[in-house]
Amino acid sequence: MSHPATNLHMIQSRIAAACARAGRDPSQVRLVVVSKTRTPEEITAVASGGQTLFAENRVQEARDKIPQLRAPGLEWHLIGPLQRNKVKAALEIFDRIHSVDSLELAEEISKRAERIRPFPVLMQINVGREPQKSGVLPEQALPLAQAMATLPGIVLQGVMTIPPQSLDPEAARPWFQALARLRATIAAAAIPGVQMRELSMGMSHDYEIAVEEGATLVRIGSAVFERS
Ligand SMILES: *Cc1c(COP(=O)(O)O)cnc(C)c1O
């Protein structure tokens, strides 16, 4: 087996073990393979092993790469910052956007998507309040969810975060708990049309902690593509 296939297998079993520790059903956790910077050949290799869900962080890179893949029927998520002038292109490529962090961006997506279908998105939250990071501040999350609910072309399905970096995966746990609490707060507001199913959190070095804390989408790049 090539190393991506071996890595995928190992990651899936670690996700299952984290689910068992937390008393969760593994079918509630989806592995999103982050393919940014990887070649079409590398991505095709992972897809031929049965992986169907992939993510990119730049519209232009995805637009150049996806047509070169020899693997039909894949699902693509956008996980990086999105400029308003790239929304039209993004909606043509992606099935879901994890990184909505302003009303202006949500309005542009709604406007462009309205005639096609309500477009599923997650709200990115800057739980660690880091100035250099994208995402709304925690106290802005509920008001933004309420405002997004009035837009016809967008459907809010959950929240996403990239916590402050640390060498110790355990250091991410309080941030994952903070995101889970924010999801619960928004869900408790019972905003019509807002679903709050998804918790997009956890990357290569901390996904097991994220799964223990309720992640439904884990975004994993290097642990899939690189030798461990
Ligand atoms: C690159 C990236 C990931 C994956 O990171 P790895 O450490 O390679 O697993 C996850 N989420 C976002 C938003 C990213 O940009």
Ligand as a Chemical Component Dictionary entry (heavy atoms), coordinates in Angstrom:
data_LIG
# 
_chem_comp.id                   LIG 
_chem_comp.type                 NON-POLYMER 
_chem_comp.pdbx_formal_charge   0 
_chem_comp.three_letter_code    LIG 
# 
loop_
_chem_comp_atom.comp_id 
_chem_comp_atom.atom_id 
_chem_comp_atom.alt_atom_id 
_chem_comp_atom.type_symbol 
_chem_comp_atom.charge 
_chem_comp_atom.model_Cartn_x 
_chem_comp_atom.model_Cartn_y 
_chem_comp_atom.model_Cartn_z 
_chem_comp_atom.pdbx_ordinal 
LIG C1 C1 C 0 -4.142 23.228 6.009 1  
LIG C2 C2 C 0 -5.380 23.239 6.797 2  
LIG C3 C3 C 0 -5.793 22.107 7.515 3  
LIG C4 C4 C 0 -4.992 20.809 7.570 4  
LIG O1 O1 O 0 -3.813 20.979 8.267 5  
LIG P1 P1 P 0 -2.833 19.722 8.590 6  
LIG O2 O2 O 0 -2.087 20.152 9.787 7  
LIG O3 O3 O 0 -1.999 19.534 7.370 8  
LIG O4 O4 O 0 -3.719 18.557 8.849 9  
LIG C5 C5 C 0 -6.987 22.172 8.213 10 
LIG N1 N1 N 0 -7.724 23.302 8.216 11 
LIG C6 C6 C 0 -7.376 24.395 7.543 12 
LIG C7 C7 C 0 -8.249 25.596 7.592 13 
LIG C8 C8 C 0 -6.191 24.416 6.813 14 
LIG O5 O5 O 0 -5.833 25.527 6.147 15 
# 
loop_
_chem_comp_bond.comp_id 
_chem_comp_bond.atom_id_1 
_chem_comp_bond.atom_id_2 
_chem_comp_bond.value_order 
_chem_comp_bond.pdbx_ordinal 
LIG C1 C2 SING 1  
LIG C2 C3 SING 2  
LIG C2 C8 DOUB 3  
LIG C3 C4 SING 4  
LIG C3 C5 DOUB 5  
LIG C4 O1 SING 6  
LIG O1 P1 SING 7  
LIG P1 O2 DOUB 8  
LIG P1 O3 SING 9  
LIG P1 O4 SING 10 
LIG C5 N1 SING 11 
LIG N1 C6 DOUB 12 
LIG C6 C7 SING 13 
LIG C6 C8 SING 14 
LIG C8 O5 SING 15 
# 
